[in-house]
């Protein structure tokens, strides 16, 4: 797969600078919103696999669609590259999965029910920048998604290295516009969860889509993927909690290297035993001690309330991250990934090499928005006022999902070192 990723990135070298993609697809009609109701609804590129990379298709219509004779292709491969006849009839609202992993392995790793249809063992893998295509039995291109996290315009989508991409809204379906896609977050409105294999976690929701029937595709016994909310003693409203603000400044405002959580729901949420790590591996996560806005120690986040705490490992101003876990692993260790965020040099506070005036990295708006650098901290309260004073990051990178683990023995992506000059996104791996 790494060889393919290098080839795909080379193919996209021009597109990365121009933002324009062109594929020669012999004999194929252009994709449109025509009669087909089968749409690409999720994808995950993988460079270092735990579970395999995958593409999900969903029948978003009200009637079944027979995929006999249909095919899938990557990198402009054209009709017939990967036959999809094994899916047979796909019911209204049903989601199916195409993956490089053997079907049985993928099903086990994600804990999927036996009735989730999977075409596995696909050798036409996708790269960090690539194009995925779906053809009907007549060879007509019925859906396509060209993406490149280092590109511009409609191809600039999220980097899905171990965290899947999903449509932001229904407008993204069939639009071939990667800028309308986002990264999955455990417990989001697509009901994403973490598949933990070999000490690392992939996040996604293969086999289900909120634009389909939205059913939980996981095995009733939890499978290897487990049910993120089924751990003993885990608050059933845990998914309402989000990382809301991060600061790498060492000052006591309100604590050094501060992290804020917000409860977006209408019920109090217990965070007893929850664990946190910076950009390291889940095995190194440790419990934290949270405080309410008035400084009182707490193990509960009130409905629509805020708590903050100091990073147990410390946060680097030159680029770092935060991960939050439920204690539903063996013996109360880190299990399900609740939320995560990464940032680059200077985005979360003063950095010796890159200082453009950021005081914190905050969600705008609270709990649901994208992270942005703001001039003022607002720990223990809404970010609304702070979000009125965003500051411009001269570099690139950062975002609401962490894709680097510098403390892990096998990092999915190397974290870029601090630099004093603006830099492009993360370099391609080989």
Kinemage of the C-alpha trace (Angstrom):
@kinemage 1
@onewidth
@group {chain A} dominant
@subgroup {mainchain}
@vectorlist {calphas} color= white
{ca unk a 1} P 0.000 0.000 0.000
{ca unk a 2} L 2.868 2.383 0.648
{ca unk a 3} L 4.021 1.910 -2.945
{ca unk a 4} L 0.553 2.823 -4.141
{ca unk a 5} L 0.439 5.861 -1.867
{ca unk a 6} L 3.670 7.155 -3.390
{ca unk a 7} L 2.280 6.609 -6.890
{ca unk a 8} L -0.959 8.393 -6.038
{ca unk a 9} L 0.874 11.362 -4.544
{ca unk a 10} L 3.059 11.623 -7.628
{ca unk a 11} L -0.071 11.576 -9.768
{ca unk a 12} L -1.464 14.440 -7.725
{ca unk a 13} L 1.696 16.576 -7.666
{ca unk a 14} L 0.250 19.101 -10.084
{ca unk a 15} L -3.196 18.980 -8.500
{ca unk a 16} L -1.708 19.853 -5.098
{ca unk a 17} L -0.552 23.181 -6.459
{ca unk a 18} L -3.385 23.982 -8.814
{ca unk a 19} L -6.324 22.447 -6.996
{ca unk a 20} L -7.583 21.006 -10.267
{ca unk a 21} L -7.936 17.283 -10.898
{ca unk a 22} L -8.289 15.622 -14.249
{ca unk a 23} L -8.651 11.885 -14.816
{ca unk a 24} L -8.869 10.112 -18.123
{ca unk a 25} L -11.683 7.633 -17.640
{ca unk a 26} L -12.068 5.827 -20.964
{ca unk a 27} L -15.608 5.443 -22.182
{ca unk a 28} L -17.175 6.678 -18.911
{ca unk a 29} L -19.927 9.213 -18.614
{ca unk a 30} L -19.513 12.042 -16.109
{ca unk a 31} L -20.962 11.492 -12.649
{ca unk a 32} L -24.140 13.356 -11.872
{ca unk a 33} L -27.119 13.149 -9.578
{ca unk a 34} L -28.911 10.903 -12.146
{ca unk a 35} L -31.121 7.935 -11.426
{ca unk a 36} L -28.632 6.101 -9.219
{ca unk a 37} L -29.155 6.427 -5.482
{ca unk a 38} L -25.898 4.684 -4.558
{ca unk a 39} L -23.444 7.166 -3.087
{ca unk a 40} L -19.978 7.158 -1.507
{ca unk a 41} L -20.627 7.916 2.161
{ca unk a 42} L -17.301 7.213 3.898
{ca unk a 43} L -13.655 6.531 3.126
{ca unk a 44} L -10.447 5.895 5.014
{ca unk a 45} L -6.957 5.959 3.550
{ca unk a 46} L -4.430 3.987 5.610
{ca unk a 47} L -0.659 4.086 5.400
{ca unk a 48} L 0.046 1.928 8.439
{ca unk a 49} L -2.911 -0.360 8.909
{ca unk a 50} L -4.551 -1.536 12.073
{ca unk a 51} L -7.837 -2.351 10.388
{ca unk a 52} L -7.768 -2.030 6.592
{ca unk a 53} L -8.532 1.087 4.598
{ca unk a 54} L -12.052 1.148 3.190
{ca unk a 55} L -14.702 2.887 1.108
{ca unk a 56} L -18.371 2.738 2.106
{ca unk a 57} L -21.301 2.947 -0.303
{ca unk a 58} L -24.873 3.620 0.791
{ca unk a 59} L -28.159 3.318 -1.053
{ca unk a 60} L -29.672 6.640 -0.010
{ca unk a 61} L -32.859 5.998 -1.985
{ca unk a 62} L -36.204 4.460 -1.086
{ca unk a 63} L -35.918 1.345 -3.278
{ca unk a 64} L -33.376 -1.517 -3.494
{ca unk a 65} L -30.560 -1.333 -6.066
{ca unk a 66} L -29.004 -4.450 -7.626
{ca unk a 67} L -25.210 -4.011 -7.863
{ca unk a 68} L -24.707 -7.050 -10.094
{ca unk a 69} L -22.266 -5.999 -12.807
{ca unk a 70} L -21.295 -2.827 -10.952
{ca unk a 71} L -17.655 -2.030 -10.192
{ca unk a 72} L -15.377 0.176 -8.136
{ca unk a 73} L -12.086 1.776 -9.171
{ca unk a 74} L -9.324 3.939 -7.696
{ca unk a 75} L -6.943 6.393 -9.364
{ca unk a 76} L -8.922 6.623 -12.591
{ca unk a 77} L -8.883 2.856 -13.084
{ca unk a 78} L -12.150 2.856 -14.985
{ca unk a 79} L -15.057 0.376 -15.108
{ca unk a 80} L -14.423 -3.211 -14.054
{ca unk a 81} L -11.393 -2.679 -11.837
{ca unk a 82} L -13.044 -4.150 -8.711
{ca unk a 83} L -16.302 -6.095 -9.331
{ca unk a 84} L -19.136 -5.392 -6.897
{ca unk a 85} L -21.544 -8.138 -7.995
{ca unk a 86} L -21.006 -9.916 -4.661
{ca unk a 87} L -23.055 -7.196 -2.966
{ca unk a 88} L -26.129 -8.255 -4.943
{ca unk a 89} L -29.217 -6.291 -4.030
{ca unk a 90} L -28.535 -3.392 -1.657
{ca unk a 91} L -31.625 -2.393 0.248
{ca unk a 92} L -32.935 1.111 0.775
{ca unk a 93} L -30.735 2.760 3.405
{ca unk a 94} L -28.237 -0.128 3.430
{ca unk a 95} L -24.476 0.553 3.570
{ca unk a 96} L -21.831 -1.804 2.154
{ca unk a 97} L -18.043 -1.793 2.490
{ca unk a 98} L -15.086 -2.212 0.084
{ca unk a 99} L -11.782 -2.842 1.889
{ca unk a 100} L -8.213 -3.967 1.362
{ca unk a 101} L -8.481 -6.269 4.397
{ca unk a 102} L -9.939 -9.773 4.124
{ca unk a 103} L -13.675 -9.458 4.748
{ca unk a 104} L -13.561 -11.675 7.858
{ca unk a 105} L -10.670 -9.694 9.327
{ca unk a 106} L -12.345 -6.345 8.720
{ca unk a 107} L -15.623 -7.617 10.196
{ca unk a 108} L -13.832 -8.873 13.314
{ca unk a 109} L -11.762 -5.726 13.830
{ca unk a 110} L -14.778 -3.437 13.632
{ca unk a 111} L -17.127 -5.873 15.400
{ca unk a 112} L -19.630 -5.878 12.532
{ca unk a 113} L -22.739 -8.012 12.220
{ca unk a 114} L -22.633 -10.928 9.788
{ca unk a 115} L -25.236 -9.253 7.589
{ca unk a 116} L -23.030 -6.242 6.797
{ca unk a 117} L -21.944 -6.832 3.196
{ca unk a 118} L -18.185 -6.543 2.615
{ca unk a 119} L -16.043 -6.968 -0.500
{ca unk a 120} L -12.588 -7.587 0.937
{ca unk a 121} L -9.076 -8.253 -0.252
{ca unk a 122} L -9.073 -5.308 -2.679
{ca unk a 123} L -5.559 -4.736 -4.040
{ca unk a 124} L -6.305 -1.469 -5.860
{ca unk a 125} L -5.635 0.556 -2.739
{ca unk a 126} L -6.170 4.269 -2.282
{ca unk a 127} L -3.529 6.828 -1.419
{ca unk a 128} L -3.397 9.978 0.638
{ca unk a 129} L -4.399 11.872 -2.512
{ca unk a 130} L -6.549 9.838 -4.869
{ca unk a 131} L -9.834 9.370 -6.688
{ca unk a 132} L -12.481 6.720 -6.020
{ca unk a 133} L -15.153 5.856 -8.559
{ca unk a 134} L -18.320 3.758 -8.728
{ca unk a 135} L -19.690 2.410 -12.023
{ca unk a 136} L -23.012 0.790 -12.808
{ca unk a 137} L -23.446 -2.344 -14.938
{ca unk a 138} L -23.384 -0.262 -18.137
{ca unk a 139} L -20.001 1.222 -17.202
{ca unk a 140} L -21.499 4.626 -16.418
{ca unk a 141} L -19.750 6.607 -13.700
{ca unk a 142} L -22.456 7.094 -11.065
{ca unk a 143} L -20.357 8.562 -8.238
{ca unk a 144} L -16.813 9.804 -7.749
{ca unk a 145} L -14.736 11.470 -5.044
{ca unk a 146} L -11.357 13.056 -5.791
{ca unk a 147} L -9.497 14.171 -2.669
{ca unk a 148} L -6.123 15.572 -1.620
{ca unk a 149} L -5.543 17.090 1.828
{ca unk a 150} L -2.616 19.058 0.384
{ca unk a 151} L -4.607 20.378 -2.561
{ca unk a 152} L -6.927 23.351 -2.886
{ca unk a 153} L -10.501 24.006 -3.857
{ca unk a 154} L -12.933 21.114 -4.143
{ca unk a 155} L -10.277 18.403 -3.827
{ca unk a 156} L -9.007 19.615 -0.449
{ca unk a 157} L -10.554 17.209 1.999
{ca unk a 158} L -9.568 15.793 5.381
{ca unk a 159} L -6.559 13.524 5.750
{ca unk a 160} L -8.168 10.190 6.568
{ca unk a 161} L -5.124 8.303 7.858
{ca unk a 162} L -6.788 6.092 10.463
{ca unk a 163} L -9.815 8.392 10.907
{ca unk a 164} L -12.497 8.123 8.252
{ca unk a 165} L -13.984 10.929 6.203
{ca unk a 166} L -17.734 11.445 6.202
{ca unk a 167} L -20.008 14.000 4.492
{ca unk a 168} L -20.667 17.187 6.452
{ca unk a 169} L -24.185 17.443 5.012
{ca unk a 170} L -26.369 15.744 2.418
{ca unk a 171} L -25.153 18.309 -0.116
{ca unk a 172} L -21.822 16.435 -0.242
{ca unk a 173} L -23.442 13.257 -1.571
{ca unk a 174} L -22.582 12.800 -5.234
{ca unk a 175} L -21.008 16.279 -5.448
{ca unk a 176} L -17.388 15.128 -5.958
{ca unk a 177} L -16.301 17.903 -3.591
{ca unk a 178} L -13.925 16.720 -0.846
{ca unk a 179} L -14.082 20.125 0.844
{ca unk a 180} L -17.618 19.171 1.929
{ca unk a 181} L -16.267 16.233 3.959
{ca unk a 182} L -15.020 16.065 7.561
{ca unk a 183} L -13.203 13.648 9.839
{ca unk a 184} L -15.185 11.215 11.989
{ca unk a 185} L -15.258 11.673 15.748
{ca unk a 186} L -16.281 8.892 18.123
{ca unk a 187} L -19.934 9.350 19.062
{ca unk a 188} L -20.730 11.878 16.323
{ca unk a 189} L -24.011 12.001 14.395
{ca unk a 190} L -22.752 9.160 12.180
{ca unk a 191} L -22.306 7.138 15.414
{ca unk a 192} L -18.593 6.598 14.749
{ca unk a 193} L -16.619 4.427 17.155
{ca unk a 194} L -13.044 3.247 17.642
{ca unk a 195} L -11.763 -0.110 16.402
{ca unk a 196} L -8.728 -0.830 18.569
{ca unk a 197} L -6.203 -3.256 17.123
{ca unk a 198} L -2.639 -3.750 18.319
{ca unk a 199} L -2.773 -0.807 20.709
{ca unk a 200} L -3.852 1.724 18.060
{ca unk a 201} L -7.334 2.955 17.229
{ca unk a 202} L -9.073 3.653 13.940
{ca unk a 203} L -12.196 5.813 14.129
{ca unk a 204} L -15.095 5.455 11.734
{ca unk a 205} L -18.539 3.982 11.163
{ca unk a 206} L -18.196 1.410 8.363
{ca unk a 207} L -21.462 -0.307 7.504
{ca unk a 208} L -23.760 2.541 8.546
{ca unk a 209} L -24.539 6.097 7.499
{ca unk a 210} L -26.878 8.754 8.798
{ca unk a 211} L -27.874 9.256 5.165
{ca unk a 212} L -29.037 5.638 5.020
{ca unk a 213} L -30.961 3.698 7.632
{ca unk a 214} L -28.503 4.717 10.375
{ca unk a 215} L -28.717 1.352 12.120
{ca unk a 216} L -25.904 0.153 14.373
{ca unk a 217} L -23.953 -2.353 12.224
{ca unk a 218} L -22.061 -3.906 15.099
{ca unk a 219} L -22.568 -7.431 16.367
{ca unk a 220} L -24.970 -7.690 19.292
{ca unk a 221} L -22.253 -9.253 21.439
{ca unk a 222} L -20.002 -6.246 20.845
{ca unk a 223} L -17.546 -8.125 18.650
{ca unk a 224} L -13.959 -6.936 18.683
{ca unk a 225} L -15.122 -3.411 17.973
{ca unk a 226} L -17.267 -3.327 21.089
{ca unk a 227} L -20.041 -0.920 21.947
{ca unk a 228} L -18.454 2.402 22.924
{ca unk a 229} L -21.113 3.071 25.523
{ca unk a 230} L -21.381 -0.381 27.094
{ca unk a 231} L -18.429 -0.374 29.507
{ca unk a 232} L -19.360 -0.988 33.147
{ca unk a 233} L -19.841 2.317 34.962
{ca unk a 234} L -19.510 4.428 31.789
{ca unk a 235} L -21.941 7.319 31.692
{ca unk a 236} L -24.453 6.672 28.876
{ca unk a 237} L -24.162 10.320 27.796
{ca unk a 238} L -20.369 10.232 27.412
{ca unk a 239} L -20.508 11.143 23.710
{ca unk a 240} L -21.887 14.599 24.601
{ca unk a 241} L -18.440 15.564 25.913
{ca unk a 242} L -16.003 17.340 23.587
{ca unk a 243} L -12.567 18.885 23.901
{ca unk a 244} L -13.373 22.594 23.623
{ca unk a 245} L -10.159 24.543 24.221
{ca unk a 246} L -6.430 23.860 24.561
{ca unk a 247} L -3.515 26.102 25.564
{ca unk a 248} L 0.163 25.175 25.568
{ca unk a 249} L 1.095 28.233 27.647
{ca unk a 250} L 2.694 27.319 30.970
{ca unk a 251} L 1.076 30.123 32.954
{ca unk a 252} L -1.641 29.625 35.558
{ca unk a 253} L -4.574 30.919 33.488
{ca unk a 254} L -6.283 28.943 34.941
{ca unk a 255} L -3.668 26.138 34.944
{ca unk a 256} L -0.562 25.502 32.881
{ca unk a 257} L -0.976 23.570 29.623
{ca unk a 258} L -4.728 23.693 30.070
{ca unk a 259} L -7.463 21.580 28.469
{ca unk a 260} L -11.173 22.410 28.615
{ca unk a 261} L -14.067 20.008 28.113
{ca unk a 262} L -17.635 20.993 27.336
{ca unk a 263} L -20.787 18.949 27.887
{ca unk a 264} L -22.990 19.640 24.858
{ca unk a 265} L -25.918 17.634 26.232
{ca unk a 266} L -28.858 18.220 28.550
{ca unk a 267} L -27.703 15.691 31.201
{ca unk a 268} L -24.796 15.778 33.643
{ca unk a 269} L -21.953 13.468 32.594
{ca unk a 270} L -19.678 11.581 34.950
{ca unk a 271} L -16.016 11.603 33.876
{ca unk a 272} L -14.843 9.401 36.727
{ca unk a 273} L -11.729 7.503 35.688
{ca unk a 274} L -11.433 9.138 32.261
{ca unk a 275} L -7.915 9.343 30.858
{ca unk a 276} L -5.873 11.796 28.808
{ca unk a 277} L -2.664 11.706 26.803
{ca unk a 278} L -1.030 14.220 24.517
{ca unk a 279} L 0.156 12.924 21.145
{ca unk a 280} L 1.308 9.613 22.604
{ca unk a 281} L -0.207 6.157 22.516
{ca unk a 282} L -3.360 5.133 24.376
{ca unk a 283} L -1.299 2.824 26.594
{ca unk a 284} L 0.359 5.914 28.107
{ca unk a 285} L -2.891 7.730 28.925
{ca unk a 286} L -3.408 8.624 32.580
{ca unk a 287} L -6.357 9.903 34.671
{ca unk a 288} L -6.729 13.643 35.142
{ca unk a 289} L -8.210 15.851 37.867
{ca unk a 290} L -10.845 18.241 36.539
{ca unk a 291} L -12.146 21.479 38.034
{ca unk a 292} L -15.324 23.475 37.634
{ca unk a 293} L -15.111 27.123 36.511
{ca unk a 294} L -14.815 28.260 40.160
{ca unk a 295} L -11.835 25.958 40.739
{ca unk a 296} L -13.755 23.289 42.673
{ca unk a 297} L -12.596 19.725 42.001
{ca unk a 298} L -15.193 17.603 40.204
{ca unk a 299} L -15.791 14.266 38.523
{ca unk a 300} L -18.940 15.473 36.750
{ca unk a 301} L -19.494 17.937 33.924
{ca unk a 302} L -22.849 19.686 34.391
{ca unk a 303} L -25.307 19.790 31.507
{ca unk a 304} L -24.109 22.419 29.031
{ca unk a 305} L -21.229 23.088 31.437
{ca unk a 306} L -17.441 23.279 31.332
{ca unk a 307} L -14.505 21.819 33.240
{ca unk a 308} L -10.770 22.277 32.772
{ca unk a 309} L -7.589 20.489 33.821
{ca unk a 310} L -3.837 20.587 33.327
{ca unk a 311} L -2.357 18.149 30.806
{ca unk a 312} L -0.907 15.164 32.619
{ca unk a 313} L 1.993 14.975 30.151
{ca unk a 314} L 2.410 18.649 29.328
{ca unk a 315} L 1.740 20.248 25.953
{ca unk a 316} L 4.443 21.416 23.555
{ca unk a 317} L 4.094 24.895 22.060
{ca unk a 318} L 5.857 23.674 18.922
{ca unk a 319} L 3.012 21.303 18.041
{ca unk a 320} L 1.261 18.605 20.037
{ca unk a 321} L -2.145 17.050 20.609
{ca unk a 322} L -4.688 15.901 23.166
{ca unk a 323} L -6.621 12.621 23.288
{ca unk a 324} L -9.424 11.815 25.708
{ca unk a 325} L -10.397 8.216 26.533
{ca unk a 326} L -13.062 6.305 28.411
{ca unk a 327} L -11.712 3.899 31.060
{ca unk a 328} L -13.379 0.928 29.345
{ca unk a 329} L -10.170 -0.899 28.480
{ca unk a 330} L -8.909 -3.895 30.503
{ca unk a 331} L -8.622 -2.961 34.174
{ca unk a 332} L -9.920 0.572 33.625
{ca unk a 333} L -7.265 1.485 31.052
{ca unk a 334} L -7.835 3.706 28.032
{ca unk a 335} L -10.345 2.142 25.663
{ca unk a 336} L -12.794 4.157 23.577
{ca unk a 337} L -11.480 7.401 22.134
{ca unk a 338} L -13.878 10.192 23.143
{ca unk a 339} L -12.289 13.095 21.279
{ca unk a 340} L -8.943 14.355 20.055
{ca unk a 341} L -7.303 17.469 18.642
{ca unk a 342} L -3.896 18.337 17.242
{ca unk a 343} L -2.193 21.650 16.589
{ca unk a 344} L 1.017 22.947 15.046
{ca unk a 345} L 3.648 25.406 16.271
{ca unk a 346} L 2.131 28.508 17.853
{ca unk a 347} L -1.502 27.559 17.250
{ca unk a 348} L -2.254 26.894 20.928
{ca unk a 349} L -0.061 29.536 22.581
{ca unk a 350} L 3.226 31.377 22.526
{ca unk a 351} L 6.016 29.463 20.799
{ca unk a 352} L 9.629 30.566 20.617
{ca unk a 353} L 9.876 29.849 16.904
{ca unk a 354} L 6.357 30.621 15.695
{ca unk a 355} L 4.443 33.262 17.627
{ca unk a 356} L 1.543 34.938 15.867
{ca unk a 357} L -0.435 35.953 18.954
{ca unk a 358} L -2.451 32.836 19.793
{ca unk a 359} L -3.465 32.363 23.398
{ca unk a 360} L -5.423 29.140 22.866
{ca unk a 361} L -6.792 26.720 20.259
{ca unk a 362} L -10.586 26.769 20.635
{ca unk a 363} L -13.736 25.410 19.025
{ca unk a 364} L -15.838 28.102 17.388
{ca unk a 365} L -18.677 27.662 18.224
{ca unk a 366} L -18.454 25.676 21.471
{ca unk a 367} L -18.530 21.906 21.202
{ca unk a 368} L -19.393 21.666 17.519
{ca unk a 369} L -17.230 24.074 15.522
{ca unk a 370} L -13.796 23.740 14.002
{ca unk a 371} L -10.736 24.563 16.081
{ca unk a 372} L -9.127 27.934 15.450
{ca unk a 373} L -6.394 29.964 17.125
{ca unk a 374} L -7.781 32.748 19.306
{ca unk a 375} L -5.997 35.616 21.038
{ca unk a 376} L -7.666 35.147 24.421
{ca unk a 377} L -8.262 32.154 26.701
{ca unk a 378} L -11.749 31.399 28.032
{ca unk a 379} L -11.301 28.295 30.189
{ca unk a 380} L -14.377 27.451 32.237
{ca unk a 381} L -16.698 29.503 30.051
{ca unk a 382} L -18.020 29.768 26.517
{ca unk a 383} L -15.570 30.481 23.711
{ca unk a 384} L -18.035 32.916 22.125
{ca unk a 385} L -16.170 36.081 23.102
{ca unk a 386} L -12.733 34.590 22.408
{ca unk a 387} L -13.921 33.468 18.980
{ca unk a 388} L -14.508 37.106 18.105
{ca unk a 389} L -10.707 37.554 18.191
{ca unk a 390} L -9.252 34.826 15.952
{ca unk a 391} L -5.634 35.117 14.904
{ca unk a 392} L -4.177 34.012 11.596
{ca unk a 393} L -1.880 31.007 11.500
{ca unk a 394} L 0.797 31.634 8.862
{ca unk a 395} L 1.505 27.897 8.610
{ca unk a 396} L -0.715 24.978 7.682
{ca unk a 397} L -1.923 21.909 9.563
{ca unk a 398} L -3.694 21.340 12.850
{ca unk a 399} L -7.338 20.387 13.070
{ca unk a 400} L -9.865 18.491 15.091
{ca unk a 401} L -8.327 15.055 14.718
{ca unk a 402} L -4.860 13.874 15.703
{ca unk a 403} L -2.983 11.862 13.082
{ca unk a 404} L 0.457 11.724 14.626
{ca unk a 405} L 1.773 9.832 17.639
{ca unk a 406} L 5.408 10.789 18.283
{ca unk a 407} L 5.587 8.824 21.519
{ca unk a 408} L 4.213 5.624 20.009
{ca unk a 409} L 6.637 2.965 18.759
{ca unk a 410} L 4.855 2.904 15.360
{ca unk a 411} L 3.448 6.343 14.613
{ca unk a 412} L 0.742 6.553 11.948
{ca unk a 413} L 2.256 9.876 10.873
{ca unk a 414} L 5.364 11.701 12.083
{ca unk a 415} L 4.612 14.980 13.833
{ca unk a 416} L 6.361 17.862 12.096
{ca unk a 417} L 9.148 19.474 14.120
{ca unk a 418} L 8.739 23.099 15.242
{ca unk a 419} L 9.870 25.552 12.583
{ca unk a 420} L 10.248 29.308 12.521
{ca unk a 421} L 8.998 29.620 8.945
{ca unk a 422} L 5.503 28.932 7.555
{ca unk a 423} L 5.301 25.414 6.229
{ca unk a 424} L 2.958 23.357 4.084
{ca unk a 425} L 0.954 20.408 5.358
{ca unk a 426} L 2.641 17.207 6.551
{ca unk a 427} L 4.998 15.674 4.025
{ca unk a 428} L 4.029 12.480 2.255
{ca unk a 429} L 5.291 9.295 3.846
{ca unk a 430} L 7.005 6.566 1.912
